[in-house]
Amino acid sequence: MTEFKIPAITFFENYDLEKMEDGHVLLTTEVVASSLNIYGKTHGGYLFGLCDNVAGLTVFSMGSHCVTLQSSINYLRAAELGEQLTLEGHCVHDGRSTKLVDVTIRNQANQLVCQASFTMFVTGKMEHLSEFLGKEQS
């Protein structure tokens, strides 16, 4: 039997968190080699992982801890090595125990790469956002 090794997919090797405020997150990243599938395009799992993390950050920006309860994603366009991606998360339903977050990924030409929807289950409240960010509270 021929040995076949599936390459590791990594997330957030490079990113800039442009905005993180009450229910809105904007993040940019560049597609790198470890973001690609065997066909040389961004791996769907990579795109989903980015969206899932942005959904969590969106809820964190509202002062809540959370986990993903349900999600769906539509892949609309492939992204290539070196492309700049912009991820945007918006909380569209701010419930007590669940929050619905829509996430989009666009390329540098502002073309929609994928669109996802996440139902996030609130597991608790944060006293301060610094609790998540790992900063000492003053």
N, C-alpha and C positions, 0 to 999 in steps of 0.2 A: 504494500500500500504506500502510495506517495504521501509524504508529509506535507500537509497544507496548514499554513498558519494564517489566521485571520488577524489583520493588523489592528492595533488598538486605536480607538477613536477617543480623542481628548477634547475637553471643553474649556473655554475661557483661558487659552494659552496667552491670548492678547486681547484686551478689551479696554474700552473707556466707558465708564458710567457717566453719561452726559447729564442725566436728570433722574432724580429719585425723590418724588414728593407726592404727598397724599393721593395715592391711587394712580400714579402715572410714572412709568419708568421708560427711559430712553438710553439705549446702550449701543455702542458700535464695536465691531470686531472685524478681523480680516480672516478669510479662508486660508488655512495653512494645510500642508500635506497630510497631517494627521486628522483632518476634517473630511477626507475624501473616501469614497467607496472604491471598489475594485475597477470601476469604470472611469475613474478620474473626476467624478462629480461629487458635490457635497453629499455626504451620507445622510439618509433620512433620519437616522438615530441621532446624528449630530444636530441637525436642525431641530428635532423634537426636544433634545436635551437643552438646547439654548432657550427654546420657548418655555419649557417647564421651569427653568431657573428664573427667567424674567417674570413669569406669572407669580412665583414665590416672592421675588423682590418687590413686585407691585403690592402684594398684600403686606409684606414687611413695612413698606413705606407708609402704610396706614396704621402701623403700630400693633400688628397681630402676628403671632407665630402661626404657621399653617403647614398642611401637607396636601398633596394632590389627591382629590377624591375621584375625579373623572376628567377625561380630556378627549379632544378630537382635533385632528390636524388635516389640512388640505395642502398638498405639495403642488405648486403651480408652475414652477420654473426651476431649472437646475442652476446652481451657483458653481463657479469655477475657482480654481486656485488663484489666490491673489485678490479676489473680489472683496470689496468693502461692504459689509452687511450692517444694516441698521435695524435693531429690534426695538419694538415699541409695545409696551404693555399698558392697558387701560382697564381699571376696574369698572365694570358696567352694572354690577349689582353688589351692593354693600350690605349683606345680611349679617345677622348676629352670629350665626354659626357657619355660614358658607358665604363665599364671595365668588362671583363670576368674573373672570379676567379674559379679555381678548388680547391676543398677541399677534403681531405681524412682523415678518422679516422682509425687508426690501434691499435690493442691491444698489450699487452706486448710481445706476441710471433711474432709480426710484421705481423699478419694476418689482411687483409683488412676487416674492419667492415662495412664501407659504403664509398661511393664516391658520391660527389655532384658537381654541376656546378651552378654558380650564375652569372647572369647579374646584375651588380650594376650600378645604375644611379648616376652620379656625380651631387651633389647639390651645390657644391662650393669648393673653395680651402682653405686650412689652411695656415696661415702664418707660424706656427710652430707646430710640433707634440705635444708640451706641451699643446696646446690649447685643444686637445682631452684628454690628460692624466690628465688634471686638475692641472698641476704644474704651479707655477708662472714663468713667463718669466723673464730672467735676462737681 
